[in-house]
Amino acid sequence: MKTVLDVLSEIAAEAATLINAVYAEPFEVEYKSPRDPVTLADRQANALICQRLGEAFPGVPVVAEESDPATFAGYRTAERAFFVDPLDGTREFVKRNGEFVVMIGLLEAGRPAAGVIFAPATGVSWVGQVGLGAAVVTNGARAPLAVSGTPTLAEARVLSTRSHRSPDLERALAALGVRQLDALGSAGLKCAAVAAGTADAYVAPARAGSRWDLCAGEAIVHAAGGRFTDAWGEPIDYRTESLVNERGIVASNGRLHDEILARLAAARSAP
């Protein structure tokens, strides 16, 4: 019998095939707002994922980036809901740098329970179910994921956004005092790196995307032994009316989490 992760992985792989077909040819770029591009790949993948989830899990709301909000009315009180970013990293897709993923997360009783992150450019996926562990899947072979054991920020590699830079962001990140600070496209890829232990934390000190950018990644980070909160240290609330992540993100190996939060708080209060 197929597990939830099996089904989500199959759907993500099918969406990745559509995305790669668009990626292989010239494509048009539209803008939902001045800094928010959308392409045919986003829309086609969104439609396919929503259709497949509806067939496999009838009646479960699907909160998807490119869907009309009317299609997922009731998600705030539903026992289960899916959060879908059909193409996380559209800016990177447009730049053709390969740093984009499909993300499907399952929320149960208000908390991320399972997730799949699939990278169309490489065919690699990261999967996880809270309480059952996480894995990376490469060419059909699974290997377990676990967060790093790095104990201090002075030894840490921290990831942040590639596309959404600002002076305030630079100041906050500098205040962390880490060994290595790298930029990477796609929230999903940054979460996957934390879950895999190749990065020690992913930090976004202020507004950062929407809930569909987080659900799958949070489930996988937790399943791999890590910790995931907003930049003030509070759990991400997936049942709010607004789906925007106004309070930032910190995903870490857990050992560094409190130190990161303390330094972000100090940076916010500095003159």
Secondary structure as GFF3:
##gff-version 3
##sequence-region A 1 271
A	DSSP	alpha_helix	4	23	.	.	.	ID=ss1
A	DSSP	beta_strand	30	33	.	.	.	ID=ss2
A	DSSP	beta_strand	36	38	.	.	.	ID=ss3
A	DSSP	alpha_helix	40	56	.	.	.	ID=ss4
A	DSSP	beta_strand	62	64	.	.	.	ID=ss5
A	DSSP	three_ten_helix	69	72	.	.	.	ID=ss6
A	DSSP	beta_strand	80	88	.	.	.	ID=ss7
A	DSSP	alpha_helix	90	95	.	.	.	ID=ss8
A	DSSP	beta_strand	101	108	.	.	.	ID=ss9
A	DSSP	beta_strand	111	119	.	.	.	ID=ss10
A	DSSP	beta_strand	124	129	.	.	.	ID=ss11
A	DSSP	beta_strand	133	138	.	.	.	ID=ss12
A	DSSP	beta_strand	141	145	.	.	.	ID=ss13
A	DSSP	three_ten_helix	153	155	.	.	.	ID=ss14
A	DSSP	beta_strand	157	161	.	.	.	ID=ss15
A	DSSP	alpha_helix	167	174	.	.	.	ID=ss16
A	DSSP	beta_strand	180	184	.	.	.	ID=ss17
A	DSSP	alpha_helix	187	196	.	.	.	ID=ss18
A	DSSP	beta_strand	201	204	.	.	.	ID=ss19
A	DSSP	three_ten_helix	211	213	.	.	.	ID=ss20
A	DSSP	alpha_helix	215	223	.	.	.	ID=ss21
A	DSSP	beta_strand	227	229	.	.	.	ID=ss22
A	DSSP	beta_strand	249	252	.	.	.	ID=ss23
A	DSSP	alpha_helix	257	269	.	.	.	ID=ss24
###
